[in-house]
Amino acid sequence: MRESRHCPAVLIAAPASGQGKTTVTAALARLHRNQGRKVRVFKCGPDFLDPMILERASGAPVYQVDLWMVGADE
């Protein structure tokens, strides 16, 4: 019998830039990391500073999910 896995996910979105998505995401990532959870962050958009902030907060690499930027093969 297959073991059931529990992988909760949260999507942070806003209608425009400058709304605090990265700040909220970093705070949540750090909170859960500090509680001993494994945190993975996925980012969409042409920003290179945000992934560095989110990587420090989560303690893990940030994955780019923007197909226009990285191509479908990535």
ChimeraX commands (.cxc) that place a marker at each C-alpha (Angstrom):
marker #1 position 0.00,0.00,0.00 radius 0.5
marker #1 position 1.33,3.45,-0.88 radius 0.5
marker #1 position 2.13,5.82,1.91 radius 0.5
marker #1 position 0.08,8.99,1.88 radius 0.5
marker #1 position 2.15,12.18,1.71 radius 0.5
marker #1 position 1.09,15.53,3.02 radius 0.5
marker #1 position 2.55,18.54,1.22 radius 0.5
marker #1 position 0.72,21.76,2.04 radius 0.5
marker #1 position 1.13,24.68,-0.33 radius 0.5
marker #1 position 0.39,28.39,-0.18 radius 0.5
marker #1 position 0.08,30.79,-3.12 radius 0.5
marker #1 position 0.83,34.46,-2.49 radius 0.5
marker #1 position -0.53,36.79,-5.18 radius 0.5
marker #1 position -1.43,40.45,-5.69 radius 0.5
marker #1 position -2.80,42.49,-8.59 radius 0.5
marker #1 position 0.41,44.51,-9.08 radius 0.5
marker #1 position 4.06,44.78,-8.14 radius 0.5
marker #1 position 5.06,46.58,-4.97 radius 0.5
marker #1 position 2.26,45.01,-2.94 radius 0.5
marker #1 position 4.44,43.08,-0.47 radius 0.5
marker #1 position 4.32,39.57,-1.96 radius 0.5
marker #1 position 8.03,38.95,-1.42 radius 0.5
marker #1 position 7.94,40.32,2.13 radius 0.5
marker #1 position 5.00,38.11,3.10 radius 0.5
marker #1 position 6.54,35.09,1.37 radius 0.5
marker #1 position 9.91,35.61,3.08 radius 0.5
marker #1 position 8.24,35.99,6.47 radius 0.5
marker #1 position 6.21,32.80,6.02 radius 0.5
marker #1 position 9.24,30.90,4.71 radius 0.5
marker #1 position 11.36,31.96,7.69 radius 0.5
marker #1 position 8.57,31.18,10.16 radius 0.5
marker #1 position 8.11,27.64,8.87 radius 0.5
marker #1 position 11.85,27.05,8.49 radius 0.5
marker #1 position 12.38,28.12,12.11 radius 0.5
marker #1 position 9.69,25.61,13.12 radius 0.5
marker #1 position 11.75,22.83,11.54 radius 0.5
marker #1 position 9.78,22.41,8.32 radius 0.5
marker #1 position 11.32,21.98,4.88 radius 0.5
marker #1 position 10.34,25.03,2.84 radius 0.5
marker #1 position 10.52,25.40,-0.94 radius 0.5
marker #1 position 9.75,28.65,-2.72 radius 0.5
marker #1 position 8.75,28.98,-6.37 radius 0.5
marker #1 position 9.03,32.37,-8.08 radius 0.5
marker #1 position 7.58,33.73,-11.28 radius 0.5
marker #1 position 8.83,36.94,-12.86 radius 0.5
marker #1 position 11.97,38.69,-14.09 radius 0.5
marker #1 position 13.46,39.65,-10.71 radius 0.5
marker #1 position 16.89,38.59,-9.52 radius 0.5
marker #1 position 16.88,40.18,-6.05 radius 0.5
marker #1 position 13.70,38.49,-4.80 radius 0.5
marker #1 position 15.04,34.93,-5.23 radius 0.5
marker #1 position 18.12,35.83,-3.16 radius 0.5
marker #1 position 15.92,37.20,-0.36 radius 0.5
marker #1 position 13.62,34.19,-0.50 radius 0.5
marker #1 position 16.54,31.75,-0.55 radius 0.5
marker #1 position 17.98,33.28,2.63 radius 0.5
marker #1 position 14.57,33.15,4.31 radius 0.5
marker #1 position 13.77,29.57,3.32 radius 0.5
marker #1 position 17.26,28.11,3.52 radius 0.5
marker #1 position 16.78,26.37,0.17 radius 0.5
marker #1 position 17.16,27.23,-3.52 radius 0.5
marker #1 position 14.30,29.17,-5.10 radius 0.5
marker #1 position 12.80,27.63,-8.21 radius 0.5
marker #1 position 11.94,29.82,-11.21 radius 0.5
marker #1 position 8.64,28.77,-12.80 radius 0.5
marker #1 position 8.47,31.45,-15.48 radius 0.5
marker #1 position 8.64,29.55,-18.78 radius 0.5
marker #1 position 9.27,32.75,-20.75 radius 0.5
marker #1 position 12.47,33.38,-18.79 radius 0.5
marker #1 position 13.91,29.88,-18.40 radius 0.5
marker #1 position 12.33,28.02,-21.31 radius 0.5
marker #1 position 10.18,24.91,-21.27 radius 0.5
marker #1 position 13.20,22.56,-21.04 radius 0.5
marker #1 position 14.20,23.82,-17.59 radius 0.5
marker link #1:1,2 radius 0.2
marker link #1:2,3 radius 0.2
marker link #1:3,4 radius 0.2
marker link #1:4,5 radius 0.2
marker link #1:5,6 radius 0.2
marker link #1:6,7 radius 0.2
marker link #1:7,8 radius 0.2
marker link #1:8,9 radius 0.2
marker link #1:9,10 radius 0.2
marker link #1:10,11 radius 0.2
marker link #1:11,12 radius 0.2
marker link #1:12,13 radius 0.2
marker link #1:13,14 radius 0.2
marker link #1:14,15 radius 0.2
marker link #1:15,16 radius 0.2
marker link #1:16,17 radius 0.2
marker link #1:17,18 radius 0.2
marker link #1:18,19 radius 0.2
marker link #1:19,20 radius 0.2
marker link #1:20,21 radius 0.2
marker link #1:21,22 radius 0.2
marker link #1:22,23 radius 0.2
marker link #1:23,24 radius 0.2
marker link #1:24,25 radius 0.2
marker link #1:25,26 radius 0.2
marker link #1:26,27 radius 0.2
marker link #1:27,28 radius 0.2
marker link #1:28,29 radius 0.2
marker link #1:29,30 radius 0.2
marker link #1:30,31 radius 0.2
marker link #1:31,32 radius 0.2
marker link #1:32,33 radius 0.2
marker link #1:33,34 radius 0.2
marker link #1:34,35 radius 0.2
marker link #1:35,36 radius 0.2
marker link #1:36,37 radius 0.2
marker link #1:37,38 radius 0.2
marker link #1:38,39 radius 0.2
marker link #1:39,40 radius 0.2
marker link #1:40,41 radius 0.2
marker link #1:41,42 radius 0.2
marker link #1:42,43 radius 0.2
marker link #1:43,44 radius 0.2
marker link #1:44,45 radius 0.2
marker link #1:45,46 radius 0.2
marker link #1:46,47 radius 0.2
marker link #1:47,48 radius 0.2
marker link #1:48,49 radius 0.2
marker link #1:49,50 radius 0.2
marker link #1:50,51 radius 0.2
marker link #1:51,52 radius 0.2
marker link #1:52,53 radius 0.2
marker link #1:53,54 radius 0.2
marker link #1:54,55 radius 0.2
marker link #1:55,56 radius 0.2
marker link #1:56,57 radius 0.2
marker link #1:57,58 radius 0.2
marker link #1:58,59 radius 0.2
marker link #1:59,60 radius 0.2
marker link #1:60,61 radius 0.2
marker link #1:61,62 radius 0.2
marker link #1:62,63 radius 0.2
marker link #1:63,64 radius 0.2
marker link #1:64,65 radius 0.2
marker link #1:65,66 radius 0.2
marker link #1:66,67 radius 0.2
marker link #1:67,68 radius 0.2
marker link #1:68,69 radius 0.2
marker link #1:69,70 radius 0.2
marker link #1:70,71 radius 0.2
marker link #1:71,72 radius 0.2
marker link #1:72,73 radius 0.2
marker link #1:73,74 radius 0.2
view
